[in-house]
Every structure is written in C-alpha cells, then in structure tokens.
C-alpha cells in the first residue's frame, strides 16, 4: 500500500502530463490552420505596377505564420521542414484559351489613393468683332480708294448706303457680299478673293475699282454706271441704257437720291473753305455741275 506522499506525487505527475498533452494538441491544431490559410507560391501576388497615371496602388499579401508555429512546436531548438507546395493539375493552372488564371481576390488587398483633381483653366471663346454700320467709320477707306481710282467719294458712299446700309457682313441671295455688295466673280476681276469680300477695306477697293471701270466704259454717264453696277454691263449694253427692270430703275433712283443727300450735307463745309461770299444756291449748282466720275462729260 502506497503512502500519502507517493499518492500525491503520482497525482501531480498525471496532472502535468495532461497539461503537456493538451498544449501539444493545441499547438498542432494552430499550425495546421495557418498552413491551410497560406496561399501556394503560384498564387502569391507580385507587386503590381501602377495601372493608371496619377493613381498610387499599394498592395500587401497575407503573411505566413508557419515559422512561428514551427518554433512553438519545436521549442525554438530546430525549424521543422517545410511541406512541399501542392501540385496543381494542368487543367487547373490554365484557364480558357490556355491563359493563366487571375489571382484570387482573397490573396491580396488593395487600396487606391486618388491624386487631387487638376483645375483646368477655362478656355476663352473668341467672338467675332462687331463692326460699325455708319458712313463715318469707313469715310477714310472710301476717300483713299476713290482718290486712287479717280471716283467721287460721294458716289461710293451713296452706293454703299443703298447696297448694304454700311453692313460689312451683308450677304444677298445672289451671293453679293460686304459693304458694296460685290459678287465673288467681280472681286476676282479686280484682284480680291472671295474670302476677303467681308473685309471692309478689300470690299471697298473692289467696288470702287468696278465703278471706275464702268465710268470709263460709259464715259462718265452716271445713270448707265449706276444701272450697270446693279444689273451688269451686259444688261445695259443689250438695252442701250437703263434696263427695264423694276429693281434696277428703283436702284438708280435711290442711289441718286442718296447722292443728293450727301452733297447737301457737304455744302456747309465747302462754304467755310470759300473766301468769296456766295449764296447756298450758287454753291449747290456748281457742286452738282461737277463731273462725278473721272472722264465725265
């Protein structure tokens, strides 16, 4: 029969043995769980390059805890041998079309840090410059072109007033353009391209050159010149004068009325230039008696 101290020692030894067995089972179960969660080498993601400019991609993989489990199982004295990675069949390593399968989304976690938005400067929209529609705005251009071609500036202003009302962007249904409503064919005759006819300076140059040409053709006959500017020199030649067109006859009447209005406006300025006292009627008669075009009779 055992004595009391022997029984106590045996009981303490059994308790210690049970604790060791329980600890060993716990550590073994932990190691197996860690190995089951660790992805194989073929599925471990590499550090991806940034796929988009201005976006920073940071990736990290799930770490392996097998080393810590081995240390706990061996007491830190020796590292247990690593289990070989599971062999995967060719049917599993390649997907459809022979392409390698994409890594599982559970194998890595990613987060995206967006860059601050770039503020772009709003572009300015250029609107076409609004051109004036008054005779005074184009008086210098008209006088320069009229002096160059020996044409009355008053006649040029009267034609521009009737043709477009001093609208440099005017466009008729027949294709006439600009201040003096010059058609592209007439502009080319006098060295002005069609894309330049909306420019006031080029348009006036072409219109005045045409008036000068008509003046020489009809020897300064004002009615013929005005009618030919509207209907064309061919129509005037065919009818031997103003064509019997209602539009052309009305056009000649309106241009001559505008011409008289311009002459009356210029009378006070001429009176100041004259040194001898003259009546308004005498000055008006002398002004109207002067030839309006070069070569006038």
Secondary structure, DSSP 8 states (H G I E B T S, - for coil): ---HHHHHHHHHHHHHHHHHHHHHHHHHHHHHHHHHHS--GGG-------SSTTEEEEEEE----HHHHHHHHHTTSS-----------HHHHB-GGG-B----GGGEEEEEEE-------------------STGGGHHHHHHHHHHHTB-HHHHHHHHHHHHSS-TT-B-TT--BTTTTB-HHHHHHTT--GGGTTSHHHHHHHHHHHHHHHHHHTTT-HHHHHHHHHH-HHHHHHHTSS-S-HHHHHHHHHHHHHHHHHHHHHHHHHHHH-SS---HHHHHHHHHHS-SBTT--
